[in-house]
Every structure is written in structure tokens, then in C-alpha cells.
């Protein structure tokens, strides 16, 4: 989750939904001082990131755009991804009470994009549930 993305070229026309999901997830994880510059989001990483003291302001991961960023969420949150003929489902391997997120391929430009969005939406739901649960 705290690894910096390496990107070759900026995204020219970013869609609102992609940016909104990335921003929501970043804020839930703990990124602060988020700014949009040259097609990318930059910010201050969460204090628990291994590189936070050396890189106090850097490019944020783009979980909905880049598969390697989404996969880091999958492994960190122990998620199971199921890709079917018409949909993608994401659930937790360890926390069954969180349900699942299911998205249809036809609503995305590719199955890969559908998988990335399903992972991001599941992690957002998981973090919100943790944040607002009674402890």
C-alpha cells in the first residue's frame, strides 16, 4: 500500500469516477496534502509508510488505473478475486462478514479495469467499516 507508483506517461483525460475512487481510498489510508499536478496525484504518504520520512511528498499510487497498484491492495488486505464470464467478485479471505463487491465487465473498458475497480471498492468498504465500527 505504501509503495510508490512508477509511471511512464501522465494520463491525459482522467475520468471523474477514477479520480474520486483514488482520492477516497488515499484519504482513508492516510494520505494528506493531496494535489493534482500534470495528470497525477501527489501527496504526503501515511506516517506508517517505510519511505514517509525520506519522501514527505510524492506521487500517490493510482489503484484504479494501474494493475500493480491494485494488486498491492489485494495482497495487503488478503482478498480473493474471482473473474467470471460476465462479472468480477472480490471478497476477503479472512473477514467473511464484509460480504463482497461484484461488478459487471460490460461497464468497463476491459476485465483488468473491472478487477482494479472491484478491488478498490472492496478496500474502501472495508476501511470504512473498520473506521466506523464500534470497538
LINPEWO-V879476 format. One record per pair of residues at least 24 apart in sequence whose C-alpha atoms are under 10 Angstrom apart, sorted by sequence separation. I is the first residue (numbers start at 1). J is the second residue. D is the distance in Angstrom with one decimal. If there is no record, write none. Layout:
i->I j->J d->D
i->I j->J d->D
This chain:
i->33 j->57 d->8.4
i->34 j->58 d->9.6
i->35 j->59 d->9.4
i->87 j->111 d->8.4
i->88 j->112 d->9.6
i->98 j->122 d->8.7
i->101 j->125 d->9.0
i->1 j->26 d->9.7
i->14 j->39 d->7.4
i->32 j->57 d->9.2
i->34 j->59 d->9.4
i->35 j->60 d->9.7
i->86 j->111 d->9.2
i->89 j->114 d->9.5
i->90 j->115 d->8.2
i->100 j->125 d->9.5
i->12 j->38 d->8.6
i->13 j->39 d->7.9
i->14 j->40 d->9.1
i->31 j->57 d->9.7
i->34 j->60 d->8.6
i->85 j->111 d->9.8
i->88 j->114 d->6.8
i->89 j->115 d->8.0
i->99 j->125 d->9.7
i->100 j->126 d->9.9
i->2 j->29 d->9.3
i->10 j->37 d->9.6
i->11 j->38 d->8.4
i->12 j->39 d->6.2
i->84 j->111 d->9.6
i->87 j->114 d->8.2
i->88 j->115 d->6.2
i->90 j->117 d->9.9
i->91 j->118 d->9.5
i->98 j->125 d->8.2
i->99 j->126 d->9.5
i->1 j->29 d->8.5
i->10 j->38 d->6.7
i->11 j->39 d->5.3
i->12 j->40 d->9.5
i->83 j->111 d->8.1
i->87 j->115 d->9.0
i->88 j->116 d->9.7
i->90 j->118 d->6.3
i->91 j->119 d->8.7
i->98 j->126 d->6.8
i->2 j->31 d->9.8
i->9 j->38 d->9.8
i->10 j->39 d->5.1
i->11 j->40 d->7.3
i->31 j->60 d->8.2
i->83 j->112 d->9.6
i->88 j->117 d->9.6
i->89 j->118 d->6.9
i->90 j->119 d->6.3
i->9 j->39 d->8.8
i->10 j->40 d->6.4
i->88 j->118 d->7.1
i->89 j->119 d->8.6
i->90 j->120 d->9.6
i->92 j->122 d->8.7
i->9 j->40 d->9.5
i->83 j->114 d->9.4
i->87 j->118 d->9.9
i->88 j->119 d->9.5
i->90 j->121 d->9.1
i->91 j->122 d->7.3
i->92 j->123 d->9.4
i->95 j->126 d->9.4
i->98 j->129 d->8.2
i->83 j->115 d->7.8
i->90 j->122 d->6.7
i->91 j->123 d->9.5
i->7 j->40 d->9.5
i->82 j->115 d->8.8
i->89 j->122 d->9.4
i->90 j->123 d->9.5
i->26 j->60 d->7.9
i->81 j->115 d->7.6
i->92 j->126 d->9.1
i->26 j->61 d->8.4
i->81 j->116 d->10.0
i->91 j->126 d->10.0
i->26 j->62 d->9.2
i->23 j->60 d->9.5
i->25 j->62 d->9.9
i->26 j->63 d->9.4
i->81 j->118 d->8.6
i->22 j->60 d->9.0
i->25 j->63 d->8.7
i->81 j->119 d->7.9
i->22 j->61 d->8.2
i->23 j->62 d->9.2
i->80 j->119 d->9.2
i->22 j->62 d->6.3
i->23 j->63 d->9.9
i->79 j->119 d->8.0
i->4 j->45 d->9.4
i->21 j->62 d->9.5
i->22 j->63 d->6.4
i->3 j->45 d->9.6
i->21 j->63 d->8.6
i->22 j->64 d->6.7
i->74 j->116 d->9.5
i->77 j->119 d->9.7
i->2 j->45 d->7.3
i->19 j->62 d->8.6
i->21 j->64 d->7.5
i->22 j->65 d->9.1
i->70 j->113 d->9.9
i->73 j->116 d->9.6
i->79 j->122 d->8.9
i->1 j->45 d->10.0
i->2 j->46 d->7.8
i->18 j->62 d->8.8
i->19 j->63 d->9.8
i->71 j->115 d->9.6
i->79 j->123 d->9.0
i->1 j->46 d->9.8
i->2 j->47 d->9.8
i->18 j->63 d->8.9
i->19 j->64 d->8.4
i->67 j->112 d->7.4
i->70 j->115 d->8.5
i->71 j->116 d->8.0
i->74 j->119 d->6.7
i->77 j->122 d->9.7
i->2 j->48 d->8.3
i->3 j->49 d->8.0
i->18 j->64 d->6.1
i->19 j->65 d->9.4
i->66 j->112 d->9.2
i->67 j->113 d->8.1
i->70 j->116 d->5.6
i->73 j->119 d->7.3
i->74 j->120 d->8.8
i->77 j->123 d->7.5
i->2 j->49 d->5.3
i->3 j->50 d->8.5
i->4 j->51 d->8.9
i->17 j->64 d->9.5
i->18 j->65 d->7.6
i->65 j->112 d->9.4
i->66 j->113 d->8.5
i->69 j->116 d->8.7
i->70 j->117 d->8.4
i->73 j->120 d->7.7
i->1 j->49 d->8.3
i->2 j->50 d->7.2
i->3 j->51 d->8.2
i->64 j->112 d->9.7
i->65 j->113 d->7.2
i->67 j->115 d->8.6
i->68 j->116 d->9.4
i->70 j->118 d->9.4
i->71 j->119 d->8.3
i->74 j->122 d->9.6
i->2 j->51 d->7.8
i->64 j->113 d->7.1
i->67 j->116 d->6.5
i->70 j->119 d->6.6
i->71 j->120 d->9.8
i->73 j->122 d->9.9
i->74 j->123 d->8.5
i->77 j->126 d->9.1
i->2 j->52 d->8.6
i->64 j->114 d->8.8
i->66 j->116 d->7.7
i->70 j->120 d->7.0
i->73 j->123 d->7.5
i->4 j->55 d->9.8
i->14 j->65 d->9.6
i->64 j->115 d->8.8
i->65 j->116 d->7.3
i->69 j->120 d->9.9
i->7 j->59 d->9.5
i->64 j->116 d->5.2
i->65 j->117 d->8.6
i->5 j->58 d->9.4
i->6 j->59 d->8.6
i->63 j->116 d->6.7
i->64 j->117 d->5.5
i->70 j->123 d->10.0
i->4 j->58 d->7.6
i->5 j->59 d->6.9
i->6 j->60 d->9.7
i->7 j->61 d->9.6
i->11 j->65 d->9.2
i->62 j->116 d->9.9
i->63 j->117 d->8.0
i->64 j->118 d->8.9
i->4 j->59 d->6.6
i->5 j->60 d->6.7
i->6 j->61 d->8.6
i->7 j->62 d->9.6
i->64 j->119 d->8.5
i->3 j->59 d->9.9
i->4 j->60 d->6.4
i->5 j->61 d->5.1
i->6 j->62 d->9.9
i->63 j->119 d->8.5
i->64 j->120 d->6.7
i->3 j->60 d->8.6
i->4 j->61 d->6.0
i->5 j->62 d->7.3
i->63 j->120 d->6.7
i->64 j->121 d->9.4
i->2 j->60 d->8.7
i->3 j->61 d->7.4
i->4 j->62 d->9.4
i->5 j->63 d->9.4
i->1 j->60 d->9.9
i->2 j->61 d->8.1
i->7 j->66 d->8.9
i->1 j->61 d->8.0
i->6 j->66 d->9.7
i->5 j->66 d->8.6
i->1 j->63 d->9.5
i->6 j->68 d->9.7
i->5 j->68 d->8.3
i->6 j->69 d->9.7
i->5 j->69 d->7.0
i->4 j->69 d->8.7
i->3 j->69 d->8.2
i->2 j->69 d->9.6
i->1 j->69 d->7.6
i->1 j->70 d->8.9
i->3 j->72 d->8.3
i->1 j->71 d->9.3
i->2 j->72 d->8.9
i->1 j->72 d->5.8
i->2 j->73 d->9.7
i->1 j->73 d->6.0
i->1 j->74 d->9.4
i->1 j->75 d->9.2
i->1 j->76 d->7.0
i->1 j->77 d->9.5
i->29 j->123 d->9.8
i->22 j->117 d->9.7
i->25 j->120 d->7.4
i->28 j->123 d->9.6
i->29 j->124 d->9.1
i->21 j->117 d->8.4
i->24 j->120 d->9.7
i->25 j->121 d->8.5
i->28 j->124 d->7.4
i->24 j->121 d->9.8
i->27 j->124 d->10.0
i->22 j->120 d->8.0
i->25 j->123 d->7.7
i->26 j->124 d->9.4
i->29 j->127 d->7.9
i->18 j->117 d->8.4
i->21 j->120 d->7.4
i->22 j->121 d->9.7
i->25 j->124 d->5.8
i->28 j->127 d->6.7
i->17 j->117 d->10.0
i->21 j->121 d->7.6
i->24 j->124 d->7.5
i->25 j->125 d->9.5
i->28 j->128 d->7.5
i->22 j->124 d->9.6
i->25 j->127 d->8.5
i->21 j->124 d->8.4
i->25 j->128 d->9.6
i->28 j->131 d->8.6
